[in-house]
């Protein structure tokens, strides 16, 4: 049986860093990991402190770093996930933006050495794709 | 939950997922997709719905 550690479920990106989580997954005897987008975007800030989820260069650097950490532990990367809020978008522009994002994910998958992308069913209005506006909403709510 | 902007239309959802598959097939090596109906999904929230859609 194959055992996979899901990195974000091992600890959110901003609490536990990948150079802690990946070696721990290796030591615990897992055969592979599932890489979360959140972890990659967070790790991209190691390479560019201003990196966001559209910063292709730093995200690809983060992916290479993850691959190297996994190689040290002999871990496979089974899947990159979650490709969120994709299906059923009514606005063709929003759909096209997701297809553009998908092409970045293809590049990332190659660097990670995985051939699978997970797509969860649509959860929200596409407006919430804008992470900063979501954070703003929360910030506003708690003021 | 505000669902404005997304549709439950099965033909649209299936077409979107098929588009992923077609694009993934053009990659070398090909990229596969795992579709997961989240329990908190807006339109598809049962695991069985994933298999119905992937069968199309």
Backbone of each chain as ProteinMPNN parsed JSONL, in Angstrom:
{"seq_chain_A": "XXXXXXXXXXXXXXXXXXXXXXXXXXXXXXXXXXXXXXXXXXXXXXXXXXXXXXXXXXXXXXXXXXXXXXXXXXXXXXXXXXXXXXXXXXXXXXXXXXXXXXXXXXXXXXXXXXXXXXXXXXXXXXXXXXXXXXXXXXXXXXX", "coords_chain_A": {"N_chain_A": [[0.841, -1.201, 0.0], [0.457, 2.249, -0.751], [1.611, 5.06, 0.998], [0.747, 8.353, 1.62], [1.738, 11.628, 2.518], [-0.068, 14.51, 3.166], [0.835, 17.669, 2.574], [-0.15, 20.266, 3.457], [-1.987, 19.463, 5.281], [-0.362, 18.476, 7.158], [0.429, 20.657, 8.39], [-0.237, 24.119, 8.268], [0.999, 26.355, 5.715], [2.204, 28.719, 6.668], [2.836, 28.11, 9.23], [4.283, 25.733, 9.542], [7.23, 25.07, 7.914], [8.362, 23.904, 4.663], [10.904, 22.722, 4.672], [10.917, 21.531, 7.044], [8.599, 19.976, 7.205], [8.817, 18.158, 5.007], [11.242, 16.575, 5.481], [10.296, 15.397, 7.887], [8.115, 13.914, 6.981], [9.489, 12.069, 5.45], [11.058, 10.763, 7.437], [9.008, 9.613, 8.887], [8.257, 7.534, 7.384], [6.678, 7.736, 5.116], [5.851, 7.236, 1.642], [5.506, 9.072, -0.27], [4.476, 12.458, -1.155], [1.776, 14.883, -1.206], [1.708, 17.824, -2.887], [0.852, 21.044, -1.901], [-0.569, 23.95, -3.319], [-0.668, 26.252, -1.74], [1.537, 25.867, -0.037], [3.619, 26.048, -1.87], [3.393, 28.673, -2.895], [3.85, 30.098, -0.608], [6.458, 29.27, -0.02], [7.729, 30.42, -2.162], [8.28, 32.962, -1.4], [10.701, 32.815, -0.155], [12.462, 33.138, -2.172], [11.775, 35.448, -3.393], [10.731, 38.097, -1.711], [8.491, 39.533, -2.284], [6.847, 37.88, -3.655], [3.891, 36.628, -5.232], [0.86, 34.723, -5.901], [1.005, 34.768, -8.614], [3.587, 34.94, -9.377], [5.668, 33.7, -11.416], [8.489, 32.952, -11.719], [9.701, 32.845, -8.991], [7.952, 30.916, -7.915], [8.469, 28.676, -9.462], [11.109, 28.31, -8.703], [10.694, 27.639, -6.05], [9.391, 25.223, -6.419], [11.456, 23.681, -7.452], [13.127, 23.596, -5.263], [11.505, 22.135, -3.502], [11.445, 19.713, -4.858], [14.131, 18.957, -4.596], [14.33, 18.701, -1.803], [12.632, 16.523, -1.475], [14.008, 14.594, -2.93], [16.228, 14.173, -1.305], [15.032, 12.774, 0.73], [14.043, 10.604, -0.497], [11.441, 10.688, -1.414], [8.426, 10.446, -3.318], [6.502, 12.645, -5.444], [3.184, 12.749, -5.53], [0.994, 14.228, -6.404], [-0.079, 17.486, -7.431], [-1.865, 19.998, -5.878], [-4.556, 22.216, -4.655], [-6.264, 22.632, -7.722], [-8.13, 25.077, -7.74], [-11.544, 26.33, -7.879], [-12.26, 26.176, -10.599], [-14.115, 24.777, -12.39], [-17.212, 25.311, -14.186], [-17.326, 28.127, -14.418], [-18.966, 31.089, -15.287], [-18.184, 33.424, -16.543], [-16.364, 34.018, -19.368], [-13.849, 35.254, -19.371], [-12.869, 34.827, -16.81], [-12.67, 32.085, -16.895], [-10.694, 31.82, -18.892], [-8.526, 32.951, -17.559], [-8.057, 30.995, -15.676], [-7.244, 28.914, -17.316], [-4.882, 29.972, -18.221], [-3.509, 29.992, -15.83], [-3.391, 27.258, -15.484], [-1.454, 26.501, -17.343], [0.858, 27.445, -16.126], [0.803, 25.738, -13.951], [1.314, 23.319, -15.244], [4.009, 23.668, -15.905], [5.076, 23.796, -13.338], [4.422, 21.249, -12.384], [6.1, 19.68, -13.939], [8.634, 20.438, -12.982], [8.379, 19.576, -10.365], [8.18, 16.91, -10.849], [5.846, 15.436, -11.03], [2.89, 13.875, -12.366], [0.298, 14.423, -12.038], [-2.581, 16.422, -11.408], [-4.771, 17.721, -9.027], [-8.227, 18.485, -9.032], [-10.59, 20.195, -7.371], [-14.187, 20.223, -6.862], [-16.14, 23.059, -7.815], [-16.258, 25.688, -5.45], [-16.857, 28.325, -4.724], [-18.034, 31.663, -5.487], [-16.55, 33.2, -8.318], [-15.4, 35.617, -7.744], [-14.099, 35.379, -5.384], [-11.711, 34.32, -6.078], [-9.848, 36.178, -6.007], [-7.553, 36.496, -3.842], [-6.564, 38.499, -2.189], [-8.752, 40.201, -1.898], [-10.415, 38.634, -0.483], [-9.016, 38.353, 1.907], [-9.1, 40.977, 2.664], [-11.849, 41.254, 3.077], [-12.189, 39.615, 5.333], [-10.56, 40.918, 7.152], [-11.948, 43.278, 7.366], [-14.291, 42.339, 8.466], [-13.52, 41.63, 11.027], [-12.798, 43.955, 12.238]], "CA_chain_A": [[0.0, 0.0, 0.0], [1.213, 3.494, -0.823], [1.206, 6.037, 2.012], [1.047, 9.716, 1.204], [1.516, 12.71, 3.472], [-0.6, 15.71, 2.528], [1.655, 18.655, 3.28], [-0.853, 21.319, 4.18], [-2.658, 18.844, 6.417], [0.688, 18.268, 8.162], [0.582, 21.973, 9.022], [-0.413, 25.179, 7.287], [2.261, 26.836, 5.148], [2.837, 29.787, 7.436], [3.158, 27.616, 10.577], [5.355, 24.76, 9.412], [7.848, 25.223, 6.597], [8.569, 22.654, 3.926], [12.167, 22.054, 5.012], [10.636, 20.772, 8.268], [7.546, 18.988, 6.918], [9.242, 17.1, 4.076], [12.077, 15.59, 6.196], [9.474, 14.656, 8.857], [7.336, 12.916, 6.221], [10.451, 11.031, 5.091], [11.413, 10.008, 8.644], [7.823, 8.887, 9.36], [8.078, 6.35, 6.548], [5.79, 7.932, 3.969], [6.517, 6.994, 0.355], [5.395, 10.246, -1.118], [3.707, 13.583, -0.62], [0.92, 15.678, -2.085], [2.15, 19.21, -2.728], [-0.21, 22.053, -1.936], [-0.311, 25.264, -3.92], [-0.421, 27.182, -0.632], [2.917, 25.677, 0.421], [4.537, 26.538, -2.911], [3.334, 30.145, -2.957], [4.504, 30.576, 0.613], [7.896, 29.01, -0.167], [8.241, 31.326, -3.196], [8.743, 34.176, -0.716], [12.119, 32.612, 0.171], [13.252, 33.535, -3.336], [11.406, 36.837, -3.656], [9.834, 38.394, -0.58], [7.257, 40.138, -2.783], [6.182, 36.9, -4.529], [2.459, 36.349, -5.043], [0.564, 33.47, -6.588], [1.225, 34.863, -10.056], [5.03, 35.132, -9.595], [6.109, 32.434, -12.016], [9.894, 32.608, -11.434], [9.891, 32.377, -7.616], [7.184, 29.684, -7.651], [9.225, 27.574, -10.076], [12.279, 28.086, -7.839], [10.185, 26.928, -4.873], [9.107, 23.851, -6.845], [12.751, 22.999, -7.575], [13.571, 23.399, -3.871], [10.684, 21.033, -2.974], [11.92, 18.481, -5.509], [15.422, 18.612, -3.982], [14.048, 18.218, -0.436], [12.049, 15.177, -1.611], [15.066, 13.684, -3.39], [17.036, 13.835, -0.126], [14.276, 11.841, 1.579], [13.542, 9.502, -1.318], [9.975, 10.8, -1.498], [7.788, 10.776, -4.593], [5.428, 13.639, -5.369], [2.088, 12.074, -6.23], [0.014, 15.131, -7.0], [-0.075, 18.919, -7.109], [-3.261, 20.372, -5.663], [-5.779, 22.001, -5.42], [-6.539, 23.59, -8.803], [-9.447, 25.453, -7.196], [-12.486, 27.288, -8.473], [-12.113, 26.129, -12.063], [-15.239, 24.327, -13.224], [-18.507, 25.988, -14.17], [-17.267, 29.597, -14.386], [-19.814, 31.628, -16.359], [-17.477, 34.5, -17.229], [-15.293, 33.44, -20.185], [-12.545, 35.835, -18.993], [-12.446, 34.127, -15.588], [-12.259, 30.754, -17.358], [-9.417, 31.957, -19.601], [-7.481, 33.18, -16.556], [-7.75, 29.704, -15.062], [-6.476, 28.125, -18.295], [-3.541, 30.558, -18.172], [-2.919, 29.475, -14.591], [-3.12, 25.832, -15.695], [-0.183, 26.346, -18.054], [1.901, 27.581, -15.1], [0.775, 24.496, -13.165], [2.003, 22.287, -16.04], [5.453, 23.886, -15.723], [5.404, 23.439, -11.952], [4.327, 19.787, -12.277], [7.32, 19.113, -14.552], [9.75, 20.662, -12.053], [8.14, 18.7, -9.205], [8.269, 15.51, -11.261], [4.573, 14.742, -10.86], [2.08, 13.88, -13.587], [-1.116, 14.533, -11.684], [-3.111, 17.644, -10.797], [-6.098, 17.477, -8.465], [-9.182, 19.572, -9.272], [-11.785, 20.04, -6.54], [-15.382, 20.832, -7.433], [-16.284, 24.502, -7.581], [-16.782, 25.984, -4.118], [-17.231, 29.708, -4.456], [-18.133, 32.655, -6.529], [-15.202, 33.454, -8.823], [-14.89, 36.85, -7.145], [-13.217, 35.004, -4.284], [-10.405, 33.935, -6.597], [-8.959, 37.274, -5.651], [-7.233, 36.181, -2.453], [-6.39, 39.716, -1.398], [-10.049, 40.774, -1.544], [-10.923, 37.733, 0.547], [-8.337, 38.749, 3.143], [-9.648, 42.3, 3.001], [-13.187, 41.026, 3.636], [-12.037, 39.066, 6.681], [-9.984, 41.983, 7.949], [-13.038, 44.221, 7.575], [-15.259, 41.689, 9.347], [-13.034, 41.548, 12.409], [-12.471, 45.273, 12.783]], "C_chain_A": [[0.878, 1.254, 0.0], [0.695, 4.475, 0.219], [1.679, 7.422, 1.61], [0.824, 10.683, 2.353], [1.029, 13.927, 2.7], [-0.017, 16.908, 3.27], [0.893, 19.714, 4.054], [-1.591, 20.739, 5.379], [-1.659, 18.463, 7.503], [0.902, 19.58, 8.926], [0.508, 23.062, 7.975], [0.938, 25.801, 6.928], [2.985, 27.834, 6.047], [3.181, 29.357, 8.87], [4.342, 26.648, 10.515], [5.93, 24.827, 8.005], [8.193, 23.877, 5.974], [9.865, 21.942, 4.296], [12.086, 21.39, 6.397], [9.671, 19.633, 7.922], [8.03, 17.839, 6.037], [10.178, 16.102, 4.757], [11.276, 14.772, 7.206], [8.655, 13.577, 8.157], [8.239, 11.744, 5.828], [10.77, 10.13, 6.275], [10.251, 9.144, 9.107], [7.503, 7.689, 8.462], [7.097, 6.509, 5.393], [6.576, 7.705, 2.675], [6.473, 8.213, -0.55], [4.563, 11.325, -0.468], [2.78, 14.148, -1.693], [1.318, 17.125, -1.844], [0.98, 20.163, -2.887], [0.288, 23.364, -2.523], [0.067, 26.279, -2.842], [1.037, 27.092, -0.153], [3.906, 26.257, -0.579], [4.573, 28.057, -2.948], [4.033, 30.731, -1.737], [6.026, 30.422, 0.49], [8.525, 29.949, -1.197], [8.793, 32.605, -2.569], [10.186, 34.047, -0.216], [13.0, 33.178, -0.941], [12.964, 34.964, -3.763], [10.354, 37.209, -2.609], [8.516, 39.001, -1.037], [6.448, 39.155, -3.638], [4.703, 36.743, -4.173], [2.159, 35.087, -5.84], [0.615, 33.579, -8.111], [2.721, 35.044, -10.381], [5.668, 33.843, -10.094], [7.522, 32.018, -11.601], [10.087, 32.066, -10.018], [9.12, 31.089, -7.306], [7.901, 28.482, -8.265], [10.49, 27.27, -9.271], [11.868, 27.294, -6.6], [9.921, 25.457, -5.215], [10.399, 23.034, -6.939], [13.291, 22.656, -6.18], [12.827, 22.209, -3.239], [11.163, 19.698, -3.559], [13.237, 18.005, -4.861], [15.235, 18.072, -2.564], [13.498, 16.789, -0.486], [13.104, 14.162, -2.047], [15.928, 13.232, -2.219], [16.367, 12.762, 0.722], [13.79, 10.617, 0.809], [12.022, 9.495, -1.437], [9.518, 11.103, -2.919], [6.822, 11.938, -4.375], [4.282, 13.091, -6.211], [1.177, 13.028, -6.979], [0.275, 16.568, -6.568], [-1.534, 19.326, -6.982], [-3.408, 21.588, -4.768], [-5.92, 23.067, -6.509], [-7.985, 24.055, -8.587], [-10.254, 26.397, -8.068], [-12.367, 27.352, -9.988], [-13.434, 25.855, -12.786], [-16.496, 25.187, -13.072], [-18.461, 27.503, -14.064], [-18.046, 30.164, -15.57], [-19.106, 32.723, -17.162], [-16.307, 33.917, -18.025], [-13.913, 33.983, -19.824], [-11.991, 35.129, -17.75], [-11.954, 32.725, -15.955], [-10.878, 30.819, -18.019], [-8.251, 32.19, -18.631], [-7.076, 31.867, -15.894], [-6.943, 28.821, -16.018], [-5.026, 28.645, -18.342], [-2.792, 30.029, -16.945], [-2.539, 27.995, -14.756], [-1.778, 25.626, -16.387], [1.01, 26.562, -17.116], [1.969, 26.295, -14.272], [1.462, 23.349, -13.917], [3.516, 22.406, -15.856], [5.884, 23.442, -14.331], [5.421, 21.918, -11.795], [5.592, 19.135, -12.831], [8.507, 19.259, -13.609], [9.607, 19.738, -10.84], [8.33, 17.226, -9.553], [6.988, 14.75, -10.965], [3.77, 14.85, -12.148], [0.605, 14.001, -13.271], [-1.445, 15.85, -10.989], [-4.507, 17.322, -10.275], [-6.971, 18.712, -8.65], [-10.401, 19.341, -8.372], [-12.992, 20.679, -7.207], [-15.501, 22.284, -6.972], [-16.879, 24.771, -6.198], [-17.32, 27.397, -3.937], [-17.472, 30.507, -5.717], [-16.722, 33.001, -7.006], [-14.582, 34.721, -8.259], [-13.863, 36.516, -6.063], [-11.875, 34.45, -4.758], [-9.363, 34.97, -6.201], [-8.65, 37.16, -4.171], [-7.127, 37.445, -1.599], [-7.737, 40.311, -1.005], [-10.701, 39.928, -0.455], [-10.318, 38.112, 1.9], [-8.879, 40.089, 3.614], [-11.013, 42.135, 3.666], [-13.101, 40.547, 5.084], [-11.556, 40.153, 7.631], [-11.091, 42.963, 8.345], [-14.029, 43.666, 8.602], [-14.827, 41.768, 10.811], [-12.637, 42.898, 13.004], [-13.564, 45.765, 13.718]], "O_chain_A": [[1.91, 1.304, 0.669], [-0.51, 4.702, 0.32], [2.852, 7.634, 1.303], [-0.164, 10.575, 3.08], [1.635, 14.328, 1.707], [-0.327, 17.14, 4.438], [1.25, 20.029, 5.19], [-1.801, 21.429, 6.377], [-2.047, 18.162, 8.632], [1.501, 19.581, 10.002], [1.119, 22.949, 6.912], [1.884, 25.78, 7.716], [4.209, 27.803, 6.175], [3.749, 30.137, 9.634], [5.272, 26.727, 11.318], [5.208, 24.661, 7.022], [8.3, 22.858, 6.658], [9.937, 20.714, 4.246], [13.045, 20.774, 6.861], [9.892, 18.481, 8.295], [7.696, 16.681, 6.286], [9.958, 14.897, 4.641], [11.537, 13.581, 7.376], [8.514, 12.465, 8.667], [7.823, 10.586, 5.862], [10.76, 8.905, 6.158], [10.464, 8.064, 9.658], [6.585, 6.921, 8.751], [6.723, 5.522, 4.759], [7.783, 7.94, 2.609], [7.283, 8.367, -1.464], [4.015, 11.143, 0.619], [2.962, 13.932, -2.891], [1.27, 17.6, -0.709], [0.226, 20.105, -3.858], [1.403, 23.813, -2.257], [1.001, 27.063, -3.011], [1.681, 28.11, 0.101], [4.9, 26.876, -0.2], [5.643, 28.66, -3.022], [4.725, 31.744, -1.835], [6.782, 31.325, 0.849], [9.718, 30.243, -1.118], [9.67, 33.254, -3.14], [10.822, 35.05, 0.11], [14.119, 33.632, -0.701], [13.789, 35.613, -4.407], [9.234, 36.698, -2.627], [7.535, 38.997, -0.293], [5.472, 39.55, -4.276], [4.316, 36.726, -3.004], [3.063, 34.455, -6.386], [0.312, 32.619, -8.819], [3.076, 35.277, -11.536], [6.14, 33.014, -9.315], [7.74, 30.881, -11.183], [10.582, 30.951, -9.849], [9.585, 30.263, -6.52], [7.939, 27.404, -7.672], [10.899, 26.114, -9.166], [12.587, 26.401, -6.152], [10.189, 24.564, -4.412], [10.44, 21.863, -6.563], [13.836, 21.576, -5.954], [13.423, 21.39, -2.54], [11.27, 18.695, -2.853], [13.426, 16.814, -4.614], [15.893, 17.111, -2.167], [13.846, 15.95, 0.346], [13.1, 13.017, -1.596], [16.316, 12.067, -2.136], [17.038, 11.944, 1.352], [13.198, 9.705, 1.387], [11.398, 8.439, -1.547], [10.129, 11.901, -3.629], [6.379, 12.182, -3.253], [4.385, 12.98, -7.432], [0.652, 12.7, -8.043], [0.786, 16.823, -5.477], [-2.345, 19.039, -7.863], [-2.418, 21.973, -4.145], [-5.72, 24.255, -6.255], [-8.926, 23.509, -9.164], [-9.716, 27.151, -8.878], [-12.373, 28.429, -10.584], [-13.826, 26.603, -13.681], [-16.798, 25.71, -11.999], [-19.449, 28.117, -13.662], [-17.82, 29.774, -16.715], [-19.407, 32.919, -18.339], [-15.365, 33.383, -17.44], [-12.916, 33.272, -19.948], [-10.791, 34.869, -17.656], [-10.964, 32.238, -15.41], [-10.008, 29.992, -17.748], [-7.143, 31.698, -18.844], [-5.903, 31.65, -15.59], [-6.066, 28.072, -15.587], [-4.079, 27.872, -18.482], [-1.616, 29.673, -17.014], [-1.515, 27.541, -14.245], [-1.046, 24.69, -16.063], [2.055, 25.935, -17.29], [3.055, 25.822, -13.934], [2.115, 22.506, -13.302], [4.217, 21.409, -15.677], [6.92, 22.798, -14.163], [6.316, 21.362, -11.156], [6.096, 18.162, -12.27], [9.295, 18.327, -13.446], [10.594, 19.188, -10.351], [8.604, 16.399, -8.683], [7.029, 13.553, -10.679], [3.943, 15.789, -12.925], [-0.245, 13.72, -14.116], [-0.714, 16.326, -10.12], [-5.324, 16.729, -10.981], [-6.52, 19.84, -8.451], [-11.16, 18.396, -8.589], [-12.84, 21.581, -8.031], [-15.03, 22.667, -5.902], [-17.879, 24.162, -5.817], [-18.163, 27.627, -3.071], [-17.163, 30.089, -6.833], [-15.799, 33.086, -6.196], [-13.362, 34.88, -8.293], [-12.898, 37.249, -5.848], [-11.003, 34.146, -3.944], [-8.173, 34.679, -6.079], [-9.398, 37.668, -3.335], [-7.543, 37.463, -0.44], [-7.872, 40.865, 0.086], [-11.441, 40.439, 0.385], [-11.022, 38.183, 2.907], [-9.088, 40.306, 4.808], [-11.309, 42.776, 4.675], [-13.844, 41.012, 5.948], [-12.055, 40.299, 8.747], [-11.166, 43.415, 9.487], [-14.533, 44.382, 9.467], [-15.649, 41.949, 11.71], [-12.19, 42.966, 14.149], [-13.458, 46.86, 14.271]]}, "seq_chain_B": "XXXXXXXXXXXXXXXXXXXXXXXXXXXXXXXXXXXXXXXXXXXXXXXXXXXXXXXX", "coords_chain_B": {"N_chain_B": [[-24.0, 31.128, 0.953], [-22.575, 32.695, -1.826], [-23.396, 32.081, -5.026], [-23.234, 33.257, -7.428], [-21.915, 33.633, -10.643], [-20.955, 31.124, -11.044], [-21.918, 27.925, -12.423], [-24.274, 25.198, -12.216], [-24.693, 23.696, -14.338], [-24.55, 20.73, -16.047], [-23.495, 20.061, -18.568], [-21.755, 22.187, -19.087], [-19.919, 21.971, -16.969], [-18.858, 19.435, -17.461], [-17.733, 19.902, -19.968], [-15.761, 21.745, -19.283], [-14.089, 20.192, -17.675], [-13.33, 18.28, -19.485], [-11.843, 19.868, -21.201], [-9.57, 20.355, -19.629], [-8.477, 17.78, -19.628], [-7.886, 17.432, -22.358], [-5.922, 19.398, -22.726], [-3.996, 18.537, -20.928], [-3.226, 16.202, -22.121], [-1.68, 17.047, -24.201], [0.714, 17.62, -23.099], [4.113, 16.664, -22.325], [5.685, 14.554, -20.202], [2.22, 13.327, -20.444], [-0.278, 15.064, -18.512], [-2.277, 14.017, -15.882], [-5.597, 14.231, -14.426], [-7.173, 14.52, -11.276], [-10.342, 14.511, -10.211], [-12.216, 15.912, -7.647], [-15.097, 15.764, -5.767], [-15.881, 18.026, -3.536], [-17.096, 17.967, -0.157], [-18.126, 20.355, 0.608], [-18.717, 21.487, -1.743], [-20.026, 23.747, -4.217], [-21.856, 23.002, -6.211], [-21.435, 20.336, -6.881], [-21.328, 17.949, -4.57], [-21.115, 15.392, -3.655], [-19.311, 12.372, -3.43], [-19.887, 10.466, -5.314], [-20.764, 11.902, -7.473], [-18.461, 12.759, -8.741], [-17.603, 10.504, -10.131], [-19.668, 10.121, -11.92], [-19.371, 12.33, -13.566], [-16.763, 11.962, -14.521], [-17.12, 9.792, -16.1], [-18.227, 10.64, -18.394]], "CA_chain_B": [[-22.907, 31.133, -0.039], [-22.929, 33.409, -3.044], [-22.996, 31.232, -6.149], [-23.255, 34.041, -8.654], [-20.642, 33.512, -11.349], [-20.688, 29.717, -11.363], [-23.133, 27.221, -12.836], [-24.395, 23.771, -11.915], [-25.01, 23.052, -15.616], [-23.697, 19.56, -16.189], [-22.769, 20.107, -19.844], [-20.661, 23.166, -18.952], [-18.91, 21.412, -16.057], [-18.187, 18.326, -18.164], [-16.902, 20.492, -21.031], [-14.588, 22.354, -18.627], [-13.176, 19.131, -17.222], [-12.78, 17.674, -20.708], [-10.817, 20.796, -21.694], [-8.356, 20.063, -18.854], [-7.928, 16.518, -20.112], [-7.309, 17.637, -23.696], [-4.682, 20.171, -22.572], [-3.045, 17.671, -20.233], [-2.772, 15.188, -23.083], [-0.672, 17.658, -25.097], [1.98, 17.767, -22.37], [5.02, 15.525, -22.391], [4.674, 13.493, -20.235], [0.843, 13.815, -20.266], [-0.712, 15.348, -17.145], [-3.587, 13.45, -15.542], [-6.344, 15.043, -13.463], [-8.013, 13.83, -10.294], [-11.445, 15.41, -9.869], [-12.728, 15.571, -6.322], [-16.305, 16.493, -5.357], [-15.731, 18.375, -2.122], [-18.345, 17.919, 0.61], [-18.627, 21.72, 0.675], [-18.812, 21.985, -3.109], [-21.19, 24.581, -4.478], [-22.825, 22.304, -7.05], [-21.156, 18.898, -6.788], [-20.882, 17.774, -3.194], [-21.133, 13.973, -3.3], [-18.199, 11.728, -4.129], [-20.4, 9.712, -6.463], [-20.91, 12.816, -8.612], [-17.174, 12.787, -9.45], [-17.508, 9.392, -11.073], [-20.651, 10.35, -12.993], [-18.808, 13.293, -14.51], [-15.571, 11.457, -15.202], [-17.523, 8.746, -17.042], [-18.767, 11.244, -19.625]], "C_chain_B": [[-23.384, 31.814, -1.324], [-22.439, 32.626, -4.261], [-23.006, 31.98, -7.479], [-21.898, 33.899, -9.342], [-20.275, 32.08, -11.682], [-22.003, 29.034, -11.703], [-23.078, 25.749, -12.417], [-24.632, 22.991, -13.21], [-24.004, 21.934, -15.931], [-22.869, 19.605, -17.475], [-21.571, 21.05, -19.764], [-19.536, 22.579, -18.081], [-18.123, 20.293, -16.749], [-17.264, 18.879, -19.256], [-15.629, 21.098, -20.432], [-13.58, 21.281, -18.229], [-12.531, 18.442, -18.424], [-11.661, 18.544, -21.276], [-9.49, 20.581, -20.947], [-7.668, 18.817, -19.413], [-7.235, 16.662, -21.458], [-5.974, 18.39, -23.606], [-3.602, 19.326, -21.908], [-2.425, 16.646, -21.163], [-1.675, 15.727, -24.003], [0.687, 17.794, -24.415], [2.815, 16.495, -22.511], [5.891, 15.495, -21.136], [3.26, 14.067, -20.01], [0.526, 14.033, -18.785], [-2.114, 14.759, -16.952], [-4.265, 14.331, -14.497], [-7.168, 14.152, -12.549], [-9.098, 14.811, -9.875], [-12.067, 14.96, -8.551], [-13.947, 16.426, -5.996], [-16.193, 16.767, -3.86], [-17.091, 18.362, -1.426], [-18.978, 19.305, 0.698], [-18.699, 22.354, -0.719], [-20.105, 22.755, -3.341], [-22.275, 23.815, -5.241], [-22.66, 20.793, -6.972], [-20.575, 18.624, -5.404], [-20.963, 16.317, -2.718], [-20.033, 13.269, -4.09], [-18.676, 11.021, -5.386], [-20.553, 10.607, -7.696], [-19.601, 12.942, -9.397], [-17.141, 11.7, -10.502], [-18.503, 9.545, -12.212], [-20.036, 11.265, -14.045], [-17.582, 12.74, -15.235], [-15.918, 10.367, -16.212], [-17.965, 9.329, -18.379], [-17.695, 11.498, -20.67]], "O_chain_B": [[-24.47, 31.527, -1.829], [-21.237, 32.517, -4.503], [-22.805, 31.38, -8.534], [-20.855, 34.029, -8.7], [-19.391, 31.837, -12.503], [-23.074, 29.505, -11.319], [-22.01, 25.15, -12.283], [-24.758, 21.767, -13.184], [-22.801, 22.161, -16.06], [-21.694, 19.238, -17.479], [-20.504, 20.756, -20.303], [-18.357, 22.683, -18.419], [-16.899, 20.212, -16.64], [-16.151, 18.387, -19.445], [-14.548, 20.976, -21.009], [-12.374, 21.441, -18.422], [-11.357, 18.071, -18.394], [-10.657, 18.032, -21.77], [-8.42, 20.62, -21.553], [-6.458, 18.798, -19.637], [-6.161, 16.108, -21.687], [-5.019, 18.066, -24.313], [-2.433, 19.394, -22.285], [-1.262, 16.271, -21.019], [-0.85, 14.971, -24.516], [1.694, 18.054, -25.074], [2.297, 15.411, -22.778], [6.773, 16.344, -21.006], [3.114, 15.155, -19.454], [0.994, 13.292, -17.921], [-3.013, 14.983, -17.763], [-3.605, 15.08, -13.776], [-7.775, 13.171, -12.98], [-8.805, 15.832, -9.252], [-12.399, 13.789, -8.367], [-13.859, 17.653, -5.951], [-16.382, 15.877, -3.03], [-18.109, 18.701, -2.028], [-20.193, 19.435, 0.842], [-18.737, 23.576, -0.863], [-21.14, 22.457, -2.744], [-23.463, 23.96, -4.955], [-23.646, 20.056, -6.996], [-19.45, 19.028, -5.11], [-20.887, 16.046, -1.519], [-19.845, 13.537, -5.276], [-17.971, 10.977, -6.394], [-20.48, 10.128, -8.828], [-19.632, 13.206, -10.599], [-16.706, 11.931, -11.63], [-18.221, 9.149, -13.343], [-20.154, 11.022, -15.247], [-17.381, 13.012, -16.419], [-15.109, 10.048, -17.084], [-18.067, 8.612, -19.375], [-17.996, 11.999, -21.753]]}, "name": "protein", "num_of_chains": 2, "seq": "XXXXXXXXXXXXXXXXXXXXXXXXXXXXXXXXXXXXXXXXXXXXXXXXXXXXXXXXXXXXXXXXXXXXXXXXXXXXXXXXXXXXXXXXXXXXXXXXXXXXXXXXXXXXXXXXXXXXXXXXXXXXXXXXXXXXXXXXXXXXXXXXXXXXXXXXXXXXXXXXXXXXXXXXXXXXXXXXXXXXXXXXXXXXXXXXXXXXXXX"}
